[in-house]
């Protein structure tokens, strides 16, 4: 009688969406997985906090219908009923007035708006050629196909080709409001990528918060929390994962491992990095963020879901989100949730300030756009992210291409996250891809059925 074959075992380091997706795919394929997470909750930067009846999205804030892999996973998990469509209304202030852009009707909305002059609208047509050329290259798996548009900043390109007005009131708010990056640093490819991803008639919102996907996955997977992995090493055909947990030190052996962490942490743990990979991870500068999330007893008089102040309207405040408009149940009846995001330089300078001081400063900055809501604050959250996203700069996409050139898909230790692209879809796509590599490895080893 042939003895039962031991399931192929895989350690997953990191319970963000990349790690959870990889674990779910591998578990569904019959592999044995264990997820190690150093925090108390899963989800990474797709974090939601529930407080006093309010739901605050304190990391990622938006889910797009272009997130095909993520939407398929949500449907597979049976939680699509919690996903709600909202009209993508953006408000861009200019000279004290908020001008609405409806992304579900972008051409009509741009033609009708008084945000920019008629001449600026005509110059926008020049974007059609690079948009068409980059359209099919703009994906969530990697930004490297956009390396052609990596050598010039958005500000340089847009000012030369489209004019200062477009840079200030269209490109600037889009980049500042969505990635916290600056048009003076980010390559023109980032703007082309962003325009491609938002080419949709609606935006999604989870009624239970954007972390609901990660929460659902974590309840169906063996996740161990407060587990600080300190080393991942290859020993005698196995992968040893060691570190510190609530019960003290641990050391376990697996057939394979996936390290799903952002660049700074990945650099410390991943064994056998190639030179180009190491250079990329070293060069990937984390962009810090301090966000303020308000639970208000009544909504501000704003009907747009997103208000994106240009730099000329406010140097530091980049994004205002009316979270109560994203989905039902985000706030008690008649109340509101408002989130405020700031440019990286302000966040870095104020990172260590006490929460009450940050709150008062944030309320002062937002006053010119949503009015004085200080008397309406019932509760609030100040969220600090040492790593919110990679700081964009010229040459980044080429360095991503160099990094990818050294990926060994047959290695028993695979690593990645959303840093090769942007957004929740990048994380979910990365997890799916990493799981496929490990599953092929198990088939090759004869430990997993085809």
N, C-alpha and C positions, 0 to 999 in steps of 0.2 A: 504494500500500500504506500503510495507516494505521500510524504508528509505535506501538510498544508504550507503553502508559501507565505512567508511573512510579508505583510503589506510594505510597499516602498515608503519610507518615512522621510518627511520633509519638514524642516524647521523654517518658520517664517519670522523674520525679525522686523517688527513694526506692524502695528494694526491700523495704519491709515488705509485709505481706499485701495492703494496698490497692493499692500500685503493681504488685506481681507479678500480682495477679488481673486488674487492668486490662490489663497488658501481654499476659497469656495470652489474654484475650478478644479483644483487637485483633489479635494475631498469628494466632489461629485464624480470624479474619474476613478474613485476607489483607493486613492492613496491615503496614507495616514499623515495627518498634519498636526502641528502644534504651533500656535502663534504666541510670540513673546512681545509684550508691550510694556514700556517703562512707565506710562501714565496710568491713571485710574480708569480711564475710559478709552474707547476706540474712536477712530475717526480722523485723528491727526488734525489737519487744518480745515476739515469740514466739520467744525465743532458748533454745536448749538447748546445754549444754556437756557434752561427753563427756570424762571424766577418770578414769584408773585403773580402767576397767571399769564406772564408774557413769555414769548419764545424769541430768543435773540440768536441770530446767526452771527457768530463772532469771528468766523474765518471766511471761507468761501461764501458768496452771497447769491449766486445765480446758477441756474441749470438751464441749458439751452436745448432746443429740439434738435440741434446738430449733434448732440451727444448720443449718437446711434448706439454705441456699445453700452453706455450707461443705461439708456432707456430699455434696451433689451434685457439687461440684468435686472432692472426694476420689475419688468414684466415677469421674468422668470421667478422672482421671489414672491410674486403675488401682491405687490404693494402699490400698483399703479393708481389705485383709487385715491391715494394720498398725494398724488401729483396733480397740480392744478395749473391750467393755462392762464396767463395774464397778458394783457396788451402791453407791448414794449414801449412805454411812453417815457421819453427822456426830456428833461428840462435843462436848458443851458442858459445861465444868466448873462445878460449884457446890459450895462447901464441901468441896473436896478430892476430890470424886467426879465422874467423867466420865459424863454421862448421854447415852445414844445416841438419836439421831433417825434413822430410816430414811426417806429422802425418797421411796423407792419405795412406801411405805405411810404417807403423811403423817398421815392422820386417825387410823389405828390407833396409830401411833407416838406422836402427841401425846396421845391419850387414855390411853395406858399409862405415859407417862413420869412420873417424880417430879421432873423438873427444875422444873416450875412447879406451883402449887397448882390445885385443882379450880376455884376461882373465876376464876383467870387463864385457864384453859382455856375457861370459858364466855364470858369477855369477848372471847376471840379471835374468836368468831362475828361480832362487830361488823365485822371486816375483810372479811367476805364481800361486803357491798354495794359498797364502793369497789373491791374486787378484780374483781367482775363488771363494774362500769362501766368499769374500765380495761383489762380483759382483751384486747379486740381492738385497743386503741390501743397496747399495749405491743409495740413491734417493734424490730428492730435497725437500721433505716434512720435513725431519728431519735427523739429523746426529746421533740420538740416536741408531739406529740399528748397528752402528759401535762402540758401547761402548766396545766391545771386544778388539778393537785395539786402546784403549784410554789411556793405562797405561804406554806407552813408547814413547819417542820422536822419530821423524823421524831420526835425526842424530844418536841417540843411536842404533836404530834398523838397519839402513842401514850400518853404519860402521861395526857393528858386523857381519851381514849376507852377505853383498854385497861388503863392502870395502870403503875406503876413496874416491876413484876415482868416484864411483857412487854417493856418497853423494855430492861431490863437483860439478860434471858436469852434473848430471841428476836430482837428487832429489832437490838439492839446487836451481837451476834455475827455476824448475817447481813451487816450493812453493814461492820463493821470487818474481818471475815474475807474478804469478797469484793472490796471496793472500797477498803479502807484509809481510807475516809471516816468521819466521825463522825455519829452520829444528831443531834448538836447543830447540825450544819451542813447535812447533806444534806436535801433536801425529801422529803416523804412519798411523792412519786411514785417515788423511787428504790427504796423498799421494795416498793411495788406492782409495779414493773418486775421486781425481783429474784425475787419470789414467782412471777411469771408464767413467767419463763425457767427456773426450777428445777422446774417442775411436770412432771417426767418420771421414769420408773421406773428410769433408769440414767444413768450419766455415762460419757463416752468418755475413753480414754487412748491415746496413740500409744506403741507399744513402742520406737520410736526417738527419742522425745522430741517435744514439741509443735512443734518447729521443722521436723519432717519434711515438712510440707506446703509450707512456704516453700522448703526445700531442694530438694524435687522440682520445684517451679515454676522455681527459679533455674537448674537444670541444663538446662531446655528453653527458656530465653529468653536473649537477648543482654544479659547484665548486665555492666557495667563497674564494678569496685570501686575504692575509694579515689579517687573522683571527687567533689570538693567543688564543687557548683554554687553559684555566687555571684550570678548574675543570670539572669533570664528576661525577655525583652523582645520586643515585637512590632515587626517592621520589614518594610515593603513586602509585607504579606500573609503573611509568614512569622513563625515564632517562633525567636528566637535564644537558645540556651542556652550559657552561658559559665561558666568556672570554672577550678579547678586540679586536676590529676591527677598521677599518678606521673611522667609524662613532661613535666610543666610545664603551662602554660596551654592551654586549649582553648576553641573557639567553634564551634558547629555550628548549622545552620539546619534547621528541621523545619516541617511543615505545621501541627502542633498539639502541645500539651504538656499533660501531667497532672502536677501537683505534689501528691504524696501524702506529706505531712509533718505532724507535730503542730503545734499552733497557734503556738508561738514561732518555729519555723523557717519556717512558712508565711507568717507575717506579714512576714518579711524578704524573701521571694522573690516572692510573688504580685503581679502587676501589676494595676492597675485594680480594686482592692478597693472595694466600696461602703462608705459610712459605717457602716452597721449591721454589716457584716461585720468591718470593722476594729475597731469597738467590742467586738464579741464576742470576737475573737481577742486583743485587749488584756486583756479581763476574764477570759479563761480561764486561771486560775492553775494552773500545774503542781504536782502533788503528788509529792514526792520519796519514794524508797523505797530502803532498804538491806535486802537479803535475805541470809540465811545458809543454805547448802545443805551438808548433811553426808553423807558416805559412811561408813557404819557397818559394822563387821565382824559385827554381829548386830542383828536388829530389836528395837526397844523393845516392851514388852508392850502394844501398842495395836492393836486390830483395826479401829478407825474410820480411814477414809482422811483425813478432815479433823477437826481439833480446833480449836475456835474459842473461846478464852477470853473471857468477858465482861470489861468494864473493871474490875468489882469483884474479879475473880480475878487479873487482871494488867493494869496500866495500859498498858503498852507493847507486849507481845507479843499480836498479833492473830490469827495463823494458824499452825497447825502442820499440815504435809501429809506423810503417809506415802506418798511418791512410789513406793516399790517396790510398793504395792498398786494402782497405777493401771493397770499393764500388765506383762506378762512382759518380762524382759530389761532392766529399769531398773537392776538391781544384780546383781552376781555371785551365784551360788547361795548361799543362806543369809545374805546380807548385806542391807543396807537403805539407802534414801535418805530423808532427812528434810529438809524445807525449813521455814524459820522466817521469818515476815514480821512487821513492826513498824509501829506507828502513825507517821504522817508526822512528828510533832513529834520523836519519838525519832530517826528516820532523819535529819532535818535537823540535829539536834544532834550526831550521830555520823558524819556523812557523810565527814569527812576523817580519821577515826581509822584507825590501821593495822589491817590485816586480823586479825592475831593478837589484838589487844585486842577487836575486835568479836566474834570467835569466842568468846572466853572469856566475854564479857558475855552473848552469846546462849545459851551452854550453861547459864549460871547461871539465866537467866530461864526456860528450858525445863524445868529440873530438877523443878519441882513438878508437871509434867504428863506427862513421859515418862521421868522418872528421871534419874540421873546417867549420861550416855552419854559423858562426856569420854574415858574410857579406851578406848572403842570407835571413836573417830574415826580412820579411815584416811586420809581426804582431805576437803577442803572447798573451797567457793567462796564468796566474798563478792561479791555483785553490787550495784552502785550504779546507780540510775536517776534522773537529774536530772528526767526527766519520765516518771512511771509511768502517770498518769491525770489527768484534770481534777479539781480540788478541787470537790466539789459544794457548792452553796449555793442559797438561795432566789432565784428569778428566773432560774436558769440555763436552764430549758426555754423560757421566753419569749424569752430572748436568742437561743437556737438558732432559734426561729421567726422572729425578726427577721433573723437571718443568712440563713436560707433564702429569705426574701422578696426578696433581692437577687441570688440566683443567676441567671446568664445562661447558659442551657443551650446557646445558639448560639455562645458565645465559643470561640475556638480555644485558649484556655488554661483548663483546668478544674482545680479543686483540691479536696482533701478528704482525709479519713482516717477513723479511727474516733471522732473527737471529737464527732460528732453523736449518738452512742449509746455502747454499751459492748460490749467483748468481741471475740473473733475474728470472729464473724459480722458485726459492724458493719464491720470492716475489709474483709472479703470482699464484703459487700453494697455498700459504698461503691465498691470497685474495679469491680465489675460495672456499677454505675450510671454511673460516670465513663466507662467504655469505651463504653457505649451512646450517651452524648452525643457522644463523639468520632466514633463510627461514623456517626451521623446527620449530623454535620458533613461527613464525607467524602463521603457520598451526595449531600448538597446541593451540594457543590463539584464533583460529577461525577467524583470520583477514586476512589470505592468503589462497587462494585456493590450493588444493593439485595438 
